[in-house]
Amino acid sequence: MKHTTCLALAVSLGAAQQAAASGFIDDSKATLDLRNFYYNQDTRNAKAPSDKEWGQAFMFNYQSGFTDGPVGLGLDLQAMYGLRLDASGRAGKAGEDNTPGSVFPLSDGKAANDFSKTGATGKMRISQTQFKAGTLLPKLPVLTTEDGRLLPQSFEGGQITSNDIDNLTLIGGQLEHTTGRGSSDASGLAVAGATQESNKFTYGGADYNLTKNLLVQYYYANLEDYYQQHFAGLVHVLPMGDYGSLKTDLRYFKTTSDGKNASAAGRADGYKFGGYTKGGTGEIDNDTWSAAFIYSLGPHAITAGYQRVSDDSNFAQLNQGGLVGKGEAGPSLYLYTDRTIQTFIQAGERTAFAQYAYDFAALGVPGLKASVMYLKGDHILTTNGNDGSEWERDISLDYVVQSGTFKNVGFGWRNGMSRSEVARDQDQNRVFVNYSIPLM
């Protein structure tokens, strides 16, 4: 009898463990994402090198489900590999411009033949709240992962996301390191022009849907020894029946110095913000706001907007470009003006922008979309004078195959032309092909 009871208990325990793990396995999915990417940047200046790079990326992503029970556990894994097919210009000329190329890191002064990244993320779920620790790719107003090249940028830290309250999403986290889009090596965190690393970026915020057509947002971020930032946003969609819809998108950032950036001694040690700052101090002090209006009718979408950057410093968010040899530059910003070439975030800059987009499904070509955008910024403050200006014109074309052998293969082309009194004139083309292969 005793042996029978022990055997039954063992069988029950094994069944419970199998049941608990079933969600972990049954809800798992894995994909292999392929990206072929060509990048051509012509600086339109004989004194400044151009940059031409071409590569193939292989990105393996595994996402487990959660174990059953009140506390669910899971694990995500990433492995990314970028292979250089060609590179010339800036990335391959050591000594002429010893900065990493836009796609590949440098190796002995030349574009590396390949580079790779790996990551793991442990996760836990309780009700509608998830906690993740490890490799993260946040997409938030105060921090947006950059994914405009061959391999995406990634961060290391922890984040908690809660949807336990209806219509409300709460997010908070802390990051310590980042691995840039063109690097295999992790670094600390900084701002543009800084030479010292910080290892503490904390953030938190809320997205609340007051109605199905009205979203309000608030976020706070602190990069230790550099800045504190507040963000407020409002997105409203006005349905207009047969006359389409009108979307209003309002954004406001207030950024002030923190810790060592707030003191002259700290800035002298390298905790200094690059670009124009009032009095040339290198201290962060900025207000940036924007208003965008998007009118949609059938396949047409017209955007018109305006952005204003205050006078005391440029707009600031994470940017590791000043950390020599790290290959961490090129962040993405939660701004309509973060475009193919320029970002229009100079101190004092006032930018008007407009875009027209069209979905060719209306003409019987589903999967084909195109847009053209123009931005003009002026009143830019610089260390050499005032009232600089710049403009940019962008063309975007995307097509996803809808059927047949190559179904879901995506093709894209980005063309940008920029002329500026405060930065290099550039013409830029990006061509890419994306395809995702489900593995499980």
Salt bridges, closest charged atoms under 4 A:
ASP42 OD2 - ARG44 NH1 3.44
ASP51 OD2 - ARG90 NH2 3.26
ASP76 OD1 - LYS123 NZ 2.77
GLU146 OE2 - ARG181 NH1 3.60
ASP147 OD1 - ARG35 NH1 2.99
GLU197 OE2 - LYS326 NZ 3.82
ASP249 OD2 - ARG251 NH2 2.90
GLU283 OE1 - ARG267 NH1 3.53
ASP287 OD1 - LYS254 NZ 3.45
ASP378 OD1 - HIS379 NE2 3.94
ASP387 OD1 - HIS379 ND1 3.59
ASP394 OD2 - ARG339 NE 3.34
ASP398 OD1 - ARG414 NH2 3.09
ASP427 OD2 - ARG44 NE 3.54
ASP427 OD1 - ARG419 NH1 3.02
